Amino acid sequence: MNLRDEFKSFLEVNGLKQAQVARSLGVSAAMLSAWVNNSYKGDVVSLEGKVKDFMRNYSIKSKVVQDEDKIVELSNMLKAHFVMDEAIVMRETAVLYGKSGAGKTVAVKEWVKKHPEAILIEVVPGISALRLLNLIASKLGIDMGNKIDELVLECAKEFRRRDSVLVIDEAEHLTLKALESVRRIYDFSKVPVILVGTYGLIRNLKGSRGELLQLFGRVN
């Protein structure tokens, strides 16, 4: 079986669509489709390398994602990049966490370099929900404001319009209200969301009274 046929079988077995995988590979759906149909005239070797890497990484999903909580503890860059790629394919929320100095930020920035469609927000301690939403709005190129509900809706509207992904680094600094705003953006737009932080992020997601169990429950 050649690689194209293997890839077609891989999509069918895993219930994936070419467009989903193309986003994860960082190429256009048209480019991947042309390759599948043996009409791609570009760098075939490079593209096929990406396809092989994706299929190999996807096959080790059970080794990467914990079965119980479906949270990934960062241990190396390859693992982090796979989880981020999978979040795009599945259009879900993913959480990467680990101790301070584990290389989370380096892994995220390397991934973002290959995904220009990504919106990267780097959080600082004490950031408010309003400030977070204005940072997201600014990165999306839309008007900032002073009303949380309006900003959530405008950001979600823009995310629905574009093929993007929201990445928030140092997310353990997000307040409950800020995390709730992120959840609402996801609910309204289904934009893939990747939260990166320390172990404190997991505690915050669970919440003292289970306030964010809806978000925590869909973490990939």
C-alpha positions as CSV (number, residue, x, y, z in Angstrom):
1,M,0.0,0.0,0.0
2,N,1.4,3.4,-1.0
3,L,1.4,6.4,1.4
4,R,-1.7,8.0,-0.3
5,D,-3.8,4.8,0.1
6,E,-2.4,4.4,3.7
7,F,-3.5,8.0,4.5
8,K,-7.0,7.5,3.0
9,S,-7.4,4.3,5.2
10,F,-6.0,6.2,8.2
11,L,-8.7,9.0,7.8
12,E,-11.5,6.4,7.4
13,V,-10.4,4.3,10.4
14,N,-10.0,7.4,12.7
15,G,-13.1,9.3,11.4
16,L,-11.0,12.3,10.4
17,K,-11.4,14.7,7.5
18,Q,-8.7,15.9,5.1
19,A,-9.4,19.5,6.0
20,Q,-8.9,18.8,9.7
21,V,-5.6,17.1,9.2
22,A,-4.5,19.9,6.8
23,R,-5.0,22.5,9.6
24,S,-2.9,20.3,11.9
25,L,-0.1,20.0,9.2
26,G,-0.1,23.7,8.6
27,V,-1.0,23.4,4.9
28,S,-4.0,24.2,2.9
29,A,-6.8,21.7,2.4
30,A,-6.4,22.2,-1.4
31,M,-2.7,21.3,-1.1
32,L,-3.4,18.1,0.8
33,S,-6.2,17.2,-1.5
34,A,-4.0,17.6,-4.6
35,W,-1.4,15.3,-3.0
36,V,-4.0,12.7,-2.2
37,N,-5.1,12.8,-5.8
38,N,-1.5,12.6,-7.0
39,S,-1.6,16.1,-8.7
40,Y,0.5,18.1,-6.2
41,K,3.4,19.8,-8.0
42,G,5.1,21.3,-4.9
43,D,7.6,19.8,-2.4
44,V,6.1,16.3,-2.2
45,V,8.9,15.0,0.0
46,S,8.3,17.6,2.6
47,L,4.6,17.2,2.6
48,E,4.8,13.4,2.8
49,G,7.1,13.8,5.7
50,K,4.5,15.8,7.6
51,V,1.8,13.2,6.8
52,K,4.0,10.4,8.0
53,D,4.8,12.3,11.2
54,F,1.1,13.0,11.9
55,M,0.0,9.5,11.4
56,R,2.8,8.1,13.6
57,N,2.0,10.6,16.4
58,Y,-1.7,10.0,16.2
59,S,-1.1,6.3,16.6
60,I,0.5,6.9,20.0
61,K,-2.4,8.9,21.3
62,S,-3.1,6.4,24.1
63,K,0.5,7.0,25.4
64,V,0.2,10.7,25.3
65,V,-3.2,11.4,26.8
66,Q,-4.2,10.2,30.3
67,D,-7.4,8.2,30.2
68,E,-9.1,9.5,33.3
69,D,-8.9,13.3,33.2
70,K,-7.6,13.6,29.6
71,I,-5.0,16.1,30.7
72,V,-1.4,16.0,29.4
73,E,1.6,16.7,31.6
74,L,4.3,18.2,29.5
75,S,7.4,16.1,29.4
76,N,8.9,16.9,26.0
77,M,8.3,19.1,23.0
78,L,7.1,16.4,20.6
79,K,4.4,15.4,23.0
80,A,3.3,19.0,23.5
81,H,3.2,19.6,19.8
82,F,1.2,16.4,19.2
83,V,-1.5,17.4,21.7
84,M,-1.7,20.9,20.2
85,D,-2.1,19.5,16.8
86,E,-4.8,17.1,18.0
87,A,-6.7,19.9,19.6
88,I,-7.0,21.6,16.2
89,V,-8.0,18.4,14.4
90,M,-10.7,17.7,17.0
91,R,-11.6,21.4,17.5
92,E,-11.4,20.9,21.3
93,T,-9.8,22.3,24.3
94,A,-6.4,21.0,25.4
95,V,-4.4,21.6,28.5
96,L,-0.6,21.3,28.8
97,Y,0.8,21.5,32.3
98,G,4.0,21.0,34.1
99,K,6.3,22.4,36.7
100,S,7.9,25.8,36.2
101,G,10.9,25.6,33.9
102,A,9.7,22.4,32.2
103,G,10.0,24.1,28.8
104,K,6.3,24.8,28.2
105,T,6.7,28.3,26.8
106,V,9.6,27.2,24.5
107,A,7.4,24.3,23.1
108,V,4.4,26.6,22.6
109,K,6.4,29.3,20.8
110,E,8.1,26.8,18.5
111,W,4.6,25.4,17.6
112,V,3.2,28.9,17.0
113,K,6.0,29.6,14.5
114,K,4.6,26.9,12.3
115,H,1.0,27.9,12.8
116,P,0.6,31.6,11.8
117,E,-3.1,31.3,12.2
118,A,-2.7,30.8,16.0
119,I,-3.5,33.7,18.4
120,L,-1.0,33.5,21.3
121,I,-1.8,35.3,24.5
122,E,0.9,35.4,27.2
123,V,-0.8,36.0,30.6
124,V,0.7,38.0,33.5
125,P,-0.2,37.7,37.1
126,G,-3.3,39.6,38.1
127,I,-4.8,40.0,34.6
128,S,-8.5,40.6,34.7
129,A,-11.1,39.0,32.4
130,L,-11.6,42.4,30.7
131,R,-7.9,42.8,30.0
132,L,-7.6,39.2,28.7
133,L,-10.5,39.8,26.3
134,N,-9.0,43.1,25.1
135,L,-5.7,41.3,24.4
136,I,-7.5,38.7,22.4
137,A,-9.5,41.3,20.5
138,S,-6.4,43.2,19.7
139,K,-4.7,40.1,18.3
140,L,-7.8,39.5,16.2
141,G,-7.8,43.0,14.9
142,I,-11.2,43.9,16.2
143,D,-12.3,46.8,18.4
144,M,-11.6,46.6,22.1
145,G,-14.1,47.6,24.7
146,N,-15.1,47.8,28.3
147,K,-18.0,45.3,28.4
148,I,-17.1,41.6,28.9
149,D,-20.2,40.1,27.3
150,E,-19.8,42.2,24.2
151,L,-16.2,41.3,23.9
152,V,-16.9,37.6,24.3
153,L,-19.4,37.8,21.5
154,E,-17.2,39.8,19.2
155,C,-14.2,37.6,19.7
156,A,-16.3,34.5,19.1
157,K,-17.8,36.0,16.0
158,E,-14.3,36.6,14.6
159,F,-13.0,33.2,15.5
160,R,-16.0,31.6,13.7
161,R,-15.0,33.7,10.6
162,R,-11.4,32.6,10.5
163,D,-9.6,29.3,10.7
164,S,-7.6,29.9,13.9
165,V,-6.7,28.6,17.3
166,L,-6.5,30.3,20.7
167,V,-3.3,29.6,22.8
168,I,-3.0,31.0,26.3
169,D,0.4,30.6,28.0
170,E,0.8,31.0,31.8
171,A,-2.9,30.3,32.1
172,E,-2.6,29.5,35.8
173,H,-2.8,33.3,36.3
174,L,-6.3,33.5,34.8
175,T,-9.1,34.3,37.2
176,L,-12.2,32.3,37.5
177,K,-14.0,35.0,35.5
178,A,-11.3,35.0,32.8
179,L,-11.5,31.2,32.5
180,E,-15.3,31.5,32.2
181,S,-14.9,34.0,29.4
182,V,-12.6,31.6,27.5
183,R,-15.2,28.8,28.0
184,R,-17.9,31.1,26.5
185,I,-15.7,32.0,23.5
186,Y,-15.2,28.3,22.9
187,D,-18.9,27.5,23.3
188,F,-19.9,30.3,20.8
189,S,-17.2,29.7,18.2
190,K,-15.8,26.1,18.7
191,V,-12.4,27.6,18.2
192,P,-9.7,25.1,19.4
193,V,-8.3,26.4,22.7
194,I,-5.0,25.4,24.2
195,L,-4.3,26.4,27.8
196,V,-0.7,26.1,29.0
197,G,0.4,26.4,32.6
198,T,1.6,24.9,35.9
199,Y,-0.2,22.5,38.2
200,G,-2.1,25.5,39.6
201,L,-4.0,25.6,36.3
202,I,-5.5,22.2,36.9
203,R,-6.7,23.3,40.3
204,N,-8.2,26.5,38.9
205,L,-10.0,24.6,36.2
206,K,-11.6,22.2,38.7
207,G,-12.5,25.2,40.9
208,S,-13.3,25.2,44.6
209,R,-17.0,24.6,43.9
210,G,-16.8,22.9,40.5
211,E,-17.6,26.1,38.6
212,L,-15.6,25.2,35.5
213,L,-16.3,21.5,35.4
214,Q,-18.0,22.0,32.0
215,L,-14.7,23.3,30.6
216,F,-12.6,20.8,32.5
217,G,-14.8,18.0,31.3
218,R,-14.0,18.7,27.7
219,V,-10.3,19.1,28.2
220,N,-8.4,16.9,25.7
